[in-house]
């Protein structure tokens, strides 16, 4: 969905970043870059990656996405980026939301107990 204000058109996009992007400082990076490009929306850990809802000018969203891929934390490994049109919610800020609790987060290099062992 788009909203036109004079010559400026705000759009909304849902982005899904997949790969090793949880537990590596990716969401704070998203928050900083969203501020740089005056985007509103949110970021959270989701099922199999990081989910982002971004609202702003199309050129700003593209620049945000390019810089996000170029400046990802050293421990991050992006394997796929999916972008789709989204409903414009007219949000007024960008924030980090709580992680989707449907999946258990996995931190690289940290193993849990073997199956059957008590914690």
C-alpha positions as CSV (number, residue, x, y, z in Angstrom):
1,X,0.0,0.0,0.0
2,X,1.2,3.6,-0.7
3,X,0.3,7.0,0.6
4,X,1.1,10.1,-1.5
5,X,2.1,13.4,0.2
6,X,2.9,15.9,-2.4
7,X,5.7,14.3,-4.5
8,X,6.7,11.9,-1.6
9,X,5.2,8.4,-1.6
10,X,5.5,6.4,1.6
11,X,5.4,2.6,1.2
12,X,5.5,-0.4,3.5
13,X,7.6,-3.5,3.0
14,X,7.9,-6.7,5.0
15,X,11.4,-8.1,5.0
16,X,12.6,-11.5,6.1
17,X,16.3,-12.0,6.5
18,X,17.4,-15.6,6.8
19,X,20.6,-17.3,7.7
20,X,22.7,-16.9,10.9
21,X,21.2,-13.6,11.9
22,X,20.0,-14.2,15.5
23,X,22.1,-13.7,18.5
24,X,24.7,-11.7,16.6
25,X,23.6,-8.1,17.1
26,X,21.5,-7.9,13.9
27,X,18.4,-6.3,15.5
28,X,20.3,-3.3,17.0
29,X,22.0,-2.8,13.6
30,X,18.5,-2.7,12.0
31,X,17.3,-0.2,14.5
32,X,20.3,2.1,13.9
33,X,20.0,2.0,10.1
34,X,16.2,2.5,10.2
35,X,16.9,5.8,12.2
36,X,19.5,6.8,9.6
37,X,16.9,6.5,6.8
38,X,14.0,7.8,8.8
39,X,12.1,4.6,8.5
40,X,9.3,3.6,10.9
41,X,8.3,0.0,11.8
42,X,9.8,-2.8,13.8
43,X,12.2,-5.7,13.9
44,X,12.1,-9.0,15.7
45,X,13.5,-12.5,15.7
46,X,11.1,-14.9,14.0
47,X,10.9,-18.4,12.8
48,X,14.2,-19.0,11.0
49,X,15.4,-15.4,10.8
50,X,14.8,-11.8,11.4
51,X,11.5,-10.2,10.4
52,X,11.3,-6.5,9.6
53,X,8.3,-4.2,8.9
54,X,9.6,-1.0,7.3
55,X,7.7,2.1,6.3
56,X,9.2,5.1,4.4
57,X,10.2,6.4,1.0
58,X,11.0,3.6,-1.5
59,X,14.5,4.9,-2.1
60,X,15.2,5.0,1.6
61,X,14.0,1.4,2.1
62,X,16.2,0.3,-0.8
63,X,19.2,2.1,0.6
64,X,18.5,0.7,4.1
65,X,18.4,-2.8,2.7
66,X,21.6,-2.4,0.7
67,X,23.5,-1.0,3.7
68,X,22.0,-3.7,6.0
69,X,23.5,-6.4,3.8
70,X,26.8,-4.5,3.5
71,X,27.3,-3.8,7.2
72,X,25.9,-7.0,8.8
73,X,27.7,-8.0,12.0
74,X,30.8,-10.1,11.4
75,X,29.2,-13.2,12.9
76,X,26.1,-12.9,10.7
77,X,25.6,-14.9,7.6
78,X,22.7,-13.8,5.4
79,X,21.5,-16.6,3.1
80,X,18.3,-15.0,1.8
81,X,16.4,-11.7,1.8
82,X,12.7,-11.8,1.0
83,X,10.9,-8.5,0.4
84,X,7.2,-8.2,-0.1
85,X,4.7,-5.3,-0.2
86,X,2.9,-4.7,3.1
87,X,0.0,-2.7,4.5
88,X,1.0,0.8,5.5
89,X,0.3,1.1,9.3
90,X,1.5,4.7,9.6
91,X,3.7,3.9,12.5
92,X,5.6,6.8,14.2
93,X,8.8,5.1,15.4
94,X,11.0,2.1,14.7
95,X,11.4,-0.4,17.5
96,X,12.7,-3.8,18.4
97,X,9.9,-6.1,19.3
98,X,10.1,-9.2,21.5
99,X,11.2,-12.4,19.7
100,X,8.5,-14.7,18.3
101,X,8.4,-17.3,21.1
102,X,7.3,-20.1,18.7
103,X,11.0,-21.1,18.2
104,X,13.8,-21.6,20.6
105,X,16.7,-19.3,19.9
106,X,20.0,-20.9,19.0
107,X,23.3,-19.1,19.7
108,X,26.2,-20.2,17.5
109,X,28.8,-22.3,19.3
110,X,26.6,-23.0,22.3
111,X,25.3,-26.6,22.6
112,X,22.5,-27.7,24.7
113,X,22.4,-30.9,26.7
114,X,22.2,-34.2,24.7
115,X,18.7,-35.6,24.3
116,X,17.4,-37.3,27.4
117,X,19.8,-35.5,29.8
118,X,18.4,-33.2,32.5
119,X,19.5,-29.6,32.5
